[in-house]
Amino acid sequence: EEAALVRLCQRVFTGKEPEAASFYREQGNREFSRRQYWVALRLYSKAAAHEPPGSPEVSVCFANRSAALFHLEHFEVCLEDIARAESHGYPDRLLPKVLLRKAECLLCLGRLQDAADALNVVESKIHMDGLVTSPIHQTLLKKLSQLKVKFHEKERCPEPAREACADMQGKSEIWEENDSISGASSSLSLNYDTERGRHLVASQDIVPGQSLLKEEAFVSVLWPGESLPLQDSETAWDTRVTNADLYCHRCLRQLLASVPCQGCSYAKYCSQHCADMAWEQYHRTECSLGALLLTLGVFCHVALRTVLLAGFAEVNRLVEWSHSGDKDPYNPRAGCKCLSEAPEAGAGTRGIPGCNDSGQYHSSYQAVFHLLPHAEQHSPEHKFLCILSVVAVCKQLQKVGLHAAVLNQESTEQWPKPKTSEKASDELSPELKTVAEAMLRHVLQLQCNAQAITVIQELGPGDGAVVNKKPVRLATAFFPVLSLLNHSCCPNTSVSFSGTAATVRASQPIPRGQEIFHCYGPHQCRMRAAERQQLLSQYFFECRCRACLDELESDVKSVVSMRNSFCCPSCQAPMQGEEDLLCCSNEACATSVSRENLLCRLQDLQQHIKKALDLLRDRKADQAIKMLLKCQMDAGNFLSPEHLLMGEMEDHLAQVYATLGKWQEAARHLKKSIGIVEMHHGPSSVETGHELFKLAQILFNGFAVSEALSTIERAEEILSVHCGPQNAQIQELQEMKTCLSELPRSILQRT
């Protein structure tokens, strides 16, 4: 069905409407499912982005997309697309059909007066066109008559206004903002010493789940990510989507009906407001550089956008300040001086890098500029590539005449155009040299200070009763206040994101005087200390957190190594040994196996699991179950029972049984998965919370009321600590709890 829809859309996009119509009739003129309408929505968005502004094809794309939105019951957004189609010159002969859709949307939204006005416009439009006896006009008149009947019914029996659920949206967290650190809680204080640099410390006892920091990114750039195919058809037409097609390029909200940039086919926005703001702030400069920026990478893009958002005056002021005196601008000690002249000793936070004259640390360009670039620690090769990338961008800015735009000197209408008669200079202007210096500083800073913005993304079609999700990287950003947090492999905080905003919450009790830690990626639950230290080398420090010291200073094998270990193929006892040859730990068993052999078996197992998941996506659940059970049996012969892959297979089996509606079987497998996740990540970890959320969905659908309610309560308790009360999963848990609690007492007693 999806392949058929794609071929239909392809014919429409290439201007072959008659061919598309005949193809549609060949398909039996059937209604598409919700899943196909979602595919159509994405495809029409891609098509609109590639058409030149003002072309008739753009208006057709918006009108056809409005049809998909209508069937998906997104009526407000459907109305916006209809308005876009009209403003882009939608063909007059096709307008009545779109206006009827507009009237029906207004009826569904309960806006009766607006609907009546729209119906009158349609009726007059049809009669003005004449030829009311033609089959097309007869169909329109029939639809008009049906909508009039629907209008009078709603007029006689108006629907009650929908009440917002106060319990869902009324919860607000207690928050008292810090006087010295923007976006931080009053329970934190900013400290500085030569060993740890700038860092945040608890100024009072902090409880789990308490919000510690709420910060909007100073700058963020969407990371395109991997291409995701919309379908598996054999057509050569490119129907792949990436994050660039799914999220707003400015605010990172998920896109429903994107507003494309009028100058390029890459940038897409959630609204005209976001499109206008992005153009005014930075995209008018970036638009013609899109291909170059995608080639050079996201760090170079972030560096350019940082400079554009700060404005040349502020950039120039800070670059000049960094040159003052005999100090090296990349020297960490040099950054200890504030922008005011040398701070007095004992001046408190006024002497901390990035603070203003009053000792306040704001999420500002000044704070971004004072993040350490570690220029001396970067390799010469890396610095050369960074310089080359920055110069390439600045040369292109100068070449295409965007020099004045970068310096915020002229409006877009007054930008100077490059003169072909004059010989282009190989030398950058003094102003662009300043921009280049600031950009180079930011590119170097990003290796240690870039923050990945993540989002929980659905895996698979998302139309099942149980939705499998995973966190994926969405964007790269500068958060100058969040960057104050030092790393620990056993952190005491959790970070969550909503659009471009980050929220840091305490994940455990933090006593007064203890430092606030954030995990930069390598976590004690995911890898051994030696692996963590190797990954952390990019940050130019050796981790001395409690987890690393305990593991490195003792001969005890790491928990990760023990749980993700191999077992003896003969007796299932743990295998031991650090070299290539592993021996059975059972003295009565003399089995020995090469590590390479076991790793090959592990890779083969992972490939078979992937094939099983492909079968599930192709709706071949029975075959997927057989393959997963065989994988499980094979894994038991050489993997420890606590291995994470054993838990993943239980999770996959639960997902397959859930698609078949076998809720008890699904719950049984998922409980085994939760046991392994708890063993690795802890019973109160966010990973356990996500698994409990899935179990709650299964128990809810399986009508296991008592167990579902207790699981919902536990999942809600864990997720609220890590993600806060406004989290989408918590809201869904509350909806399930409300639904189950309203069941008759007799049913609750039986279940």
HELIX and SHEET records of a PDB file:
HELIX    1   1 GLU A    2  PHE A   13  1                                  12    
HELIX    2   2 GLU A   17  GLU A   26  1                                  10    
HELIX    3   3 ARG A   34  HIS A   50  1                                  17    
HELIX    4   4 PRO A   56  HIS A   71  1                                  16    
HELIX    5   5 PHE A   75  SER A   87  1                                  13    
HELIX    6   6 ASP A   92  LEU A   94  5                                   3    
HELIX    7   7 LEU A   95  CYS A  108  1                                  14    
HELIX    8   8 LEU A  112  ASP A  129  1                                  18    
HELIX    9   9 PRO A  135  ARG A  156  1                                  22    
HELIX   10  10 ALA A  166  GLN A  169  1                                   4    
HELIX   11  11 ASN A  243  LEU A  246  1                                   4    
HELIX   12  12 GLN A  272  ALA A  278  1                                   7    
HELIX   13  13 TRP A  279  HIS A  283  3                                   5    
HELIX   14  14 ARG A  284  GLU A  286  1                                   3    
HELIX   15  15 CYS A  287  LEU A  289  5                                   3    
HELIX   16  16 GLY A  290  LEU A  296  1                                   7    
HELIX   17  17 VAL A  298  ALA A  310  1                                  13    
HELIX   18  18 PHE A  312  HIS A  323  1                                  12    
HELIX   19  19 ALA A  334  CYS A  336  5                                   3    
HELIX   20  20 GLY A  348  GLY A  351  5                                   4    
HELIX   21  21 TYR A  365  PHE A  369  1                                   5    
HELIX   22  22 PRO A  380  LYS A  399  1                                  20    
HELIX   23  23 HIS A  403  VAL A  406  1                                   4    
HELIX   24  24 THR A  412  GLN A  414  5                                   3    
HELIX   25  25 PRO A  430  ASN A  449  1                                  20    
HELIX   26  26 LEU A  482  LEU A  484  5                                   3    
HELIX   27  27 ALA A  529  LEU A  536  1                                   8    
HELIX   28  28 SER A  537  TYR A  539  5                                   3    
HELIX   29  29 ARG A  546  LEU A  552  1                                   7    
HELIX   30  30 VAL A  559  ARG A  563  1                                   5    
HELIX   31  31 ARG A  595  ARG A  617  1                                  23    
HELIX   32  32 ALA A  621  ALA A  635  1                                  15    
HELIX   33  33 LEU A  644  THR A  659  1                                  16    
HELIX   34  34 TRP A  663  HIS A  681  1                                  19    
HELIX   35  35 VAL A  686  ASN A  701  1                                  16    
HELIX   36  36 VAL A  705  CYS A  723  1                                  19    
HELIX   37  37 ALA A  728  SER A  741  1                                  14    
HELIX   38  38 ARG A  745  ARG A  750  1                                   6    
SHEET    1   A 2 LEU A 188  ASP A 193  0                                        
SHEET    2   A 2 GLY A 197  ALA A 202 -1                                        
SHEET    1   B 3 SER A 211  GLU A 216  0                                        
SHEET    2   B 3 ALA A 501  ALA A 506 -1                                        
SHEET    3   B 3 THR A 493  SER A 498 -1                                        
SHEET    1   C 3 VAL A 219  LEU A 222  0                                        
SHEET    2   C 3 ASN A 468  PHE A 478 -1                                        
SHEET    3   C 3 GLN A 451  LEU A 459 -1                                        
SHEET    1   D 2 LEU A 228  PRO A 229  0                                        
SHEET    2   D 2 ARG A 240  VAL A 241 -1                                        
SHEET    1   E 2 VAL A 259  PRO A 260  0                                        
SHEET    2   E 2 LYS A 268  TYR A 269 -1                                        
SHEET    1   F 2 ASN A 486  HIS A 487  0                                        
SHEET    2   F 2 PHE A 517  HIS A 518  1                                        
SHEET    1   G 3 MET A 575  GLN A 576  0                                        
SHEET    2   G 3 LEU A 581  CYS A 584 -1                                        
SHEET    3   G 3 SER A 592  SER A 594 -1                                        
END                                                                             
